[in-house]
Amino acid sequence: MENSFSHEKNRSFFIKIAFSDYVKLIPVLGLAFYIAFIPHIGYNYPLHVDEWYHFAFMRAFQNAGSVNFPDPILGAGWYNLGNNLEVGFHVFWGVFQAVSGISWLTIFRFFPGIVFMMTALAVYILGRREGFGWYAALFTCLITTTVGILGPGFLVPVAFGLFIIPLALFVAFNFRGFWSYSVLFILTFFLLTLHSPSAIILVILLAPNIIMSLRTNAWHSMGVTFALLIPFLAPFPWMLDYFMVTVKDLLTVKTLPEWVSFPRIIKSYGYLPMALCLLGVFILALKSNLRNYSFILGFMALLTMLVIFFVFGYGVSIIYERGLMYMMLMIGVFAGAGLAWMAKLGFTLGSPVLTFFTRNAGKLVSFVLIFAIFAFAIPERLDINYYKIINDTEYQDFIWIRDNVGTEYGKAVLDPWKANAFAPITGKKVYARLHAFPLPRDEEARAFLGTGCTDSEFLRKNDISIVYTYGECRNPDLTKLKERIYLFRE
């Protein structure tokens, strides 16, 4: 009898574990990794131009052993705490790579997926106490990665912010006291050093909670306020110039390129999850507590900021563009709340067979909705086009230059688009690199290469000693080392 009871108890325990959120979370984390990995399928190198930019700065930090180092790409000036707005991102990954010994190519290819898994886990933690953690984590996987607004598929600061913000919201909403405000301070400070626009988004999301807590818990309101405010005050002497530029920028009307269109992002994320998001907002509002009201108002404040920028053109472009990421994050959280409520629906009929289906009607409908949403979302994300800056041949050429061309040859001229990868791989400077907008230097570099590299005065005047080109070089002052690689010796 005792053995039978023990056996039944163990069986009940394993059934409980098998149907727990922790087990269901495993495929969600796997899905998060896969969706973030989609841009990297079949390609071994960093993708986005911003990834190459950060790669160069991470290596520069490692080489200098300090946050003060010369511009690692163009060689134009120095970077330090005062003008490197993403220094925390560079220091974190620079230290991580040095300690772990993991190759940079491995980090840029696989760690976006790992960071996105952590983001889904953070969203689960945020929603778990309200009973919708698993569903919210699942919808987090829908966050889109594009070359226009970035996203979790790239190793960029905003992708790290997607992980930190749910944790900061969880701490602010659920804990009180010195230690909770200390943790919120650390998260805000880290986020500010990683990506200041993301820190501003966090303030927007928490502002309603601060205001609404003044009446019921003024100490909590003050604690959250100081935890958010002090990190912004610490670098203020260095950031004063940027602050004034930002104030002026707020009053300037802007036009947006089509690829950051607000409606286009909503369409890409999915109309069905948006409908579930509205349901989730309604359900959480019905629970009538300060946490839910302030959370909803924070989401509305973010949406208002985005809509004002999109409709009227007032605001800061980078806040709008990166804010779209956090809009999708919040939509996923509220959609999770909506679907979790729907999954609990059910009723009983007389027939045992019908009762099984009707009692679990909400779960069955939820399963169908999840299948439909991801059956559309995954192929769509597989179809997104991501540019590739270099190929295998160019990577091997750049590695050869790094290993075989001495430090006395310190600056190169090449296709400004390829130059984004040349600098971080070789550790050498470039004359021009094409980033967001073409510059006169880009055209000068192309003109030099397009005319047979004959202008030695151009090389001399700009202290250029390396030429990399697929075209013909007819300059007798250039020495050909191997295909595509030339040195300028006076």
C-alpha positions in Angstrom: 0.0 0.0 0.0 2.8 2.4 1.0 4.8 1.5 -2.2 1.6 2.1 -4.3 1.2 5.5 -2.7 4.8 6.4 -3.2 4.6 5.3 -6.9 1.5 7.4 -7.4 3.2 10.4 -5.7 6.2 10.1 -8.0 4.0 9.7 -11.0 2.1 12.9 -10.1 5.4 14.7 -9.5 6.7 13.8 -13.0 3.4 14.7 -14.7 3.4 18.1 -12.9 7.0 18.7 -14.1 6.2 17.5 -17.7 3.3 20.1 -18.0 5.1 22.9 -16.1 6.2 26.2 -17.7 9.8 25.2 -17.3 9.5 22.3 -19.7 7.4 24.4 -22.2 10.0 27.1 -21.9 12.7 24.9 -23.5 11.3 24.9 -27.0 10.5 28.6 -26.7 14.2 29.3 -25.9 15.2 27.1 -28.9 12.8 29.0 -31.1 14.3 32.3 -29.9 17.8 31.1 -30.8 16.7 29.8 -34.2 14.9 33.0 -35.2 17.9 35.2 -34.2 20.2 32.8 -36.1 18.2 33.0 -39.3 20.3 35.9 -40.7 23.5 33.9 -40.1 22.4 30.7 -41.8 25.2 29.9 -44.3 27.3 32.9 -43.5 30.2 32.9 -41.1 30.9 36.6 -40.6 29.2 39.7 -39.0 26.4 41.0 -41.2 25.3 44.5 -40.4 27.6 47.4 -40.9 27.0 48.3 -37.2 28.3 44.9 -36.2 31.6 45.6 -38.1 31.8 49.0 -36.4 31.4 47.6 -33.0 33.9 44.8 -33.8 36.5 47.4 -34.6 35.9 49.2 -31.3 35.9 46.0 -29.2 39.3 45.1 -30.7 40.6 48.6 -30.2 39.6 48.4 -26.5 41.4 45.1 -26.1 44.5 46.4 -27.8 44.6 49.6 -25.7 43.6 47.9 -22.5 41.7 51.1 -21.9 38.5 53.0 -22.9 40.8 55.7 -24.3 42.0 54.7 -27.8 42.4 56.3 -31.3 39.6 55.9 -33.8 40.1 52.3 -35.0 38.5 52.8 -38.4 39.4 56.2 -39.9 42.1 57.2 -37.4 40.3 60.6 -37.0 40.8 61.6 -33.3 40.4 59.6 -30.1 37.5 57.9 -28.3 37.0 58.0 -24.5 34.2 58.0 -21.9 33.1 61.4 -23.2 32.4 60.6 -26.8 32.0 56.8 -27.0 28.3 56.5 -26.2 28.3 52.6 -26.4 31.5 52.1 -24.3 29.8 49.6 -22.0 28.9 47.4 -25.0 32.5 47.4 -26.2 34.0 46.8 -22.8 31.6 43.9 -22.0 32.3 42.0 -25.2 36.0 42.8 -25.2 36.4 41.4 -21.7 34.1 38.4 -22.5 36.1 37.5 -25.6 39.5 37.9 -23.8 38.4 35.8 -20.8 36.5 33.1 -22.8 38.9 32.7 -25.7 35.9 32.3 -28.0 36.7 33.5 -31.5 35.1 36.8 -32.7 33.5 35.1 -35.6 31.8 32.6 -33.3 30.6 35.3 -31.0 29.1 37.4 -33.9 27.5 34.4 -35.4 26.0 32.5 -32.4 25.7 34.9 -29.5 22.9 37.0 -31.0 20.8 33.8 -30.6 22.0 33.3 -27.1 21.3 36.9 -26.1 17.8 36.5 -27.6 17.2 33.3 -25.6 18.1 35.4 -22.5 15.6 38.0 -23.6 12.8 35.5 -23.9 13.8 34.2 -20.4 13.7 37.7 -19.0 10.2 38.3 -20.5 9.1 35.0 -19.0 10.3 36.2 -15.6 8.4 39.5 -16.1 5.1 37.8 -16.9 5.3 34.7 -14.7 3.8 36.1 -11.6 0.7 37.2 -13.6 0.4 33.8 -15.1 1.4 34.6 -18.7 5.2 34.3 -18.6 5.4 31.4 -21.1 3.1 33.0 -23.6 4.9 36.3 -23.4 8.2 34.6 -23.9 6.8 32.9 -27.0 5.6 36.1 -28.6 8.9 37.7 -27.8 10.3 35.4 -30.5 8.3 37.4 -33.1 10.5 40.5 -32.8 11.7 41.3 -36.3 15.3 41.8 -37.4 15.9 44.1 -40.4 18.8 46.1 -41.7 16.9 49.3 -41.1 15.9 49.0 -37.4 18.4 46.2 -36.4 17.0 43.6 -34.0 17.9 40.5 -32.1 19.6 38.8 -35.1 22.6 41.2 -34.8 25.1 41.6 -32.1 24.3 45.3 -31.5 23.6 47.3 -28.3 19.8 47.5 -28.8 19.6 43.6 -28.8 21.3 43.7 -25.4 18.8 46.3 -24.3 15.9 44.0 -25.2 17.3 41.6 -22.5 17.9 44.2 -19.8 14.6 46.2 -19.9 12.3 43.3 -19.0 14.5 42.6 -16.0 14.5 46.2 -14.9 10.6 46.4 -15.3 10.4 43.2 -13.2 12.5 44.6 -10.4 10.6 48.0 -10.4 7.1 46.4 -10.4 7.7 43.7 -7.9 10.2 44.7 -5.2 10.7 47.5 -2.7 13.6 48.5 -0.6 17.3 49.5 -0.8 18.5 46.4 -2.6 15.8 46.4 -5.3 16.6 50.1 -6.1 20.3 49.2 -6.1 19.7 46.5 -8.6 17.5 48.8 -10.7 20.3 51.4 -10.5 22.9 48.9 -11.8 20.7 47.8 -14.6 20.0 51.4 -15.7 23.6 52.4 -15.5 24.7 49.3 -17.5 22.0 50.0 -20.0 23.0 53.7 -20.3 26.6 52.7 -21.0 25.5 50.1 -23.5 22.9 52.1 -25.4 21.5 55.4 -24.2 18.4 55.4 -26.3 17.4 52.1 -24.6 17.8 53.7 -21.2 15.5 56.6 -22.3 12.9 54.0 -23.4 13.2 52.4 -19.9 12.4 55.9 -18.3 9.4 56.3 -20.6 8.0 52.8 -19.6 8.5 53.4 -15.9 7.4 57.1 -15.7 3.7 56.2 -15.1 4.7 53.8 -12.3 6.7 56.6 -10.6 3.8 59.1 -10.9 1.1 56.7 -9.8 3.1 55.4 -6.8 3.4 58.9 -5.4 0.0 58.7 -3.8 0.2 55.1 -2.5 3.9 54.6 -1.9 5.9 57.8 -2.1 9.1 56.1 -0.9 8.9 53.6 -3.7 8.3 56.3 -6.3 11.4 58.2 -5.0 13.5 55.0 -5.0 12.7 54.2 -8.6 13.2 57.8 -9.6 16.7 58.0 -8.1 17.6 54.6 -9.4 16.8 55.9 -12.9 18.0 59.5 -12.5 21.5 59.1 -10.9 23.0 57.0 -13.9 21.9 59.9 -16.2 23.5 62.5 -13.9 26.9 60.7 -13.6 28.0 61.3 -17.2 26.2 64.6 -17.6 29.3 66.8 -17.7 30.6 64.8 -20.7 27.1 64.6 -22.2 26.1 68.3 -22.0 26.9 69.0 -25.7 24.9 65.9 -26.8 22.0 67.0 -24.5 21.8 70.4 -26.2 21.9 68.9 -29.6 19.1 66.5 -28.6 16.9 69.3 -27.4 17.4 71.1 -30.7 16.7 67.9 -32.6 13.3 67.5 -30.8 12.1 70.7 -32.4 13.1 69.8 -35.9 10.6 68.1 -38.2 12.0 65.0 -39.8 11.0 62.7 -42.7 11.4 59.0 -42.4 12.6 56.4 -45.0 9.9 53.9 -45.9 11.8 51.0 -44.2 11.2 52.4 -40.8 7.5 53.0 -41.4 5.4 52.4 -38.3 2.6 50.5 -40.2 5.2 48.4 -42.0 6.7 47.2 -38.8 3.3 46.4 -37.3 2.5 44.4 -40.5 5.8 42.5 -40.3 5.2 41.7 -36.6 1.7 40.4 -37.3 -1.8 41.6 -37.1 -3.0 38.6 -35.1 -0.5 39.2 -32.3 -1.6 42.8 -32.3 -5.2 41.8 -31.8 -4.1 39.5 -28.9 -2.1 42.5 -27.5 -5.3 44.6 -27.4 -7.0 41.7 -25.6 -4.1 41.4 -23.2 -4.3 45.2 -22.4 -8.0 44.8 -21.7 -7.6 41.7 -19.4 -4.7 43.3 -17.4 -6.7 46.5 -17.0 -9.7 44.5 -15.6 -7.4 43.3 -12.7 -7.4 46.8 -11.4 -4.1 47.1 -9.7 -1.4 49.9 -9.9 1.2 47.6 -11.4 -1.0 46.7 -14.4 -2.3 50.3 -14.9 1.2 51.8 -14.8 2.5 49.0 -17.1 -0.3 49.7 -19.6 0.3 53.5 -19.4 4.0 53.0 -19.9 3.2 51.1 -23.1 0.8 53.8 -24.2 3.4 56.5 -23.6 5.9 54.6 -25.8 3.3 54.2 -28.5 2.3 57.9 -28.3 6.0 58.9 -28.7 6.3 56.6 -31.8 3.0 57.8 -33.4 3.9 61.5 -32.8 7.2 61.0 -34.5 5.7 59.0 -37.4 2.7 61.4 -38.0 4.2 64.8 -37.2 8.0 64.2 -37.5 8.8 65.6 -34.0 11.2 63.6 -31.9 14.7 62.1 -32.0 15.2 59.7 -34.9 17.3 57.1 -33.0 14.7 57.0 -30.2 12.0 56.3 -32.7 13.9 53.7 -34.7 15.1 51.8 -31.7 11.8 52.4 -29.9 10.2 50.2 -32.6 12.1 47.3 -31.1 10.7 47.9 -27.6 7.3 48.4 -29.1 7.4 44.9 -30.4 8.8 43.6 -27.1 5.8 45.2 -25.2 3.3 44.0 -27.8 4.6 40.4 -27.2 4.2 40.8 -23.4 0.6 42.0 -23.7 -0.2 39.5 -26.4 1.0 36.8 -24.0 -1.4 38.1 -21.4 -4.2 37.9 -23.9 -3.5 34.4 -25.1 -3.0 33.1 -21.5 -6.5 34.4 -20.6 -7.9 32.7 -23.7 -6.2 29.4 -22.9 -8.2 29.2 -19.6 -11.5 29.4 -21.3 -13.7 26.3 -21.4 -17.1 24.9 -20.4 -18.7 21.6 -19.7 -21.3 19.5 -21.7 -23.1 16.3 -20.8 -21.2 14.0 -23.1 -17.7 12.9 -21.7 -16.2 13.2 -25.1 -17.5 16.6 -25.8 -16.7 17.7 -22.3 -13.0 16.9 -22.9 -12.9 19.3 -25.9 -15.1 22.0 -24.5 -13.3 22.1 -21.2 -10.0 22.5 -23.1 -11.5 24.7 -25.8 -9.3 27.7 -24.9 -6.1 25.6 -25.0 -7.1 24.1 -28.4 -7.8 27.6 -29.8 -4.6 28.9 -28.4 -2.6 26.1 -30.0 -4.2 26.8 -33.3 -3.5 30.5 -33.0 0.2 29.8 -32.1 0.6 27.5 -35.0 -1.0 29.9 -37.4 1.1 32.9 -36.2 4.4 31.1 -36.4 3.5 29.2 -39.6 3.4 32.7 -41.2 6.1 34.4 -39.2 9.0 31.9 -39.7 8.8 31.7 -43.5 8.5 35.5 -43.6 11.7 35.9 -41.6 13.5 33.4 -43.7 12.6 35.5 -46.7 14.1 38.8 -45.3 17.1 39.9 -47.3 20.3 40.6 -45.3 23.3 42.2 -47.1 26.7 40.5 -46.8 29.6 43.0 -46.8 32.4 40.5 -47.6 32.8 37.0 -49.0 35.3 34.2 -48.1 37.9 35.4 -50.6 37.9 38.9 -49.1 38.1 37.6 -45.5 41.1 35.5 -46.4 42.7 38.5 -48.1 42.2 40.6 -45.1 43.6 38.0 -42.7 46.7 37.7 -45.0 47.2 41.5 -44.8 46.8 41.3 -41.0 49.5 38.6 -40.7 51.9 39.7 -43.5 51.8 43.4 -43.9 53.8 45.3 -41.3 52.6 48.1 -39.0 54.4 50.7 -41.0 51.7 50.2 -43.6 48.8 51.6 -41.5 46.1 52.9 -43.8 44.3 51.4 -46.8 42.0 52.6 -49.6 39.5 50.1 -51.0 35.8 49.9 -51.8 34.2 52.0 -49.0 31.6 49.3 -48.4 34.3 46.6 -47.9 36.2 49.0 -45.7 33.7 48.4 -42.9 35.1 44.8 -42.6 38.7 45.6 -43.5 39.5 47.8 -40.4 38.3 45.4 -37.7 39.8 42.3 -39.3 43.2 43.8 -40.2 43.5 46.3 -37.3 44.6 48.9 -39.9 42.8 52.2 -40.7 40.9 52.9 -43.9 40.6 56.2 -45.9 36.8 55.9 -46.3 34.0 53.7 -45.2 30.4 53.8 -46.4 28.0 53.8 -43.5 24.5 55.3 -43.3 25.0 58.1 -45.8 27.6 58.6 -48.7 30.3 61.1 -48.0 32.7 62.9 -50.4 35.5 60.6 -49.3 33.6 57.6 -50.5 33.4 59.0 -54.0 37.1 60.0 -53.9 38.1 56.4 -53.0 35.9 55.0 -55.8 37.3 57.5 -58.3 40.9 56.6 -57.3 40.2 52.9 -57.7 38.2 53.4 -60.9 41.0 55.2 -62.7 43.6 52.5 -62.3 45.0 53.7 -59.0 47.3 56.1 -60.9 47.1 59.1 -58.5 50.1 58.8 -56.3 49.6 62.3 -54.9 46.2 61.1 -53.6 48.0 58.3 -51.7 50.8 60.6 -50.5 48.5 63.4 -49.3 46.3 61.0 -47.3 49.1 58.9 -45.9 47.7 55.8 -47.6 50.1 52.8 -48.0 47.8 49.9 -48.9 45.5 49.5 -51.9 43.0 46.7 -52.1 41.0 46.4 -55.4 39.7 43.9 -57.9 40.4 46.3 -60.7 43.6 47.0 -62.6 46.4 49.1 -61.0 48.6 50.9 -63.5 50.6 52.9 -61.0 54.4 52.1 -61.0 54.6 53.4 -57.4 52.5 50.4 -56.3 54.0 47.0 -55.6 51.7 44.0 -56.1 52.0 41.5 -53.2 49.4 39.2 -54.4 46.0 39.3 -56.2 44.1 42.5 -55.2 46.8 43.6 -52.7 49.2 46.5 -53.4 51.6 48.5 -51.3 52.6 52.1 -51.9 56.3 52.7 -51.4 57.8 56.1 -52.1 
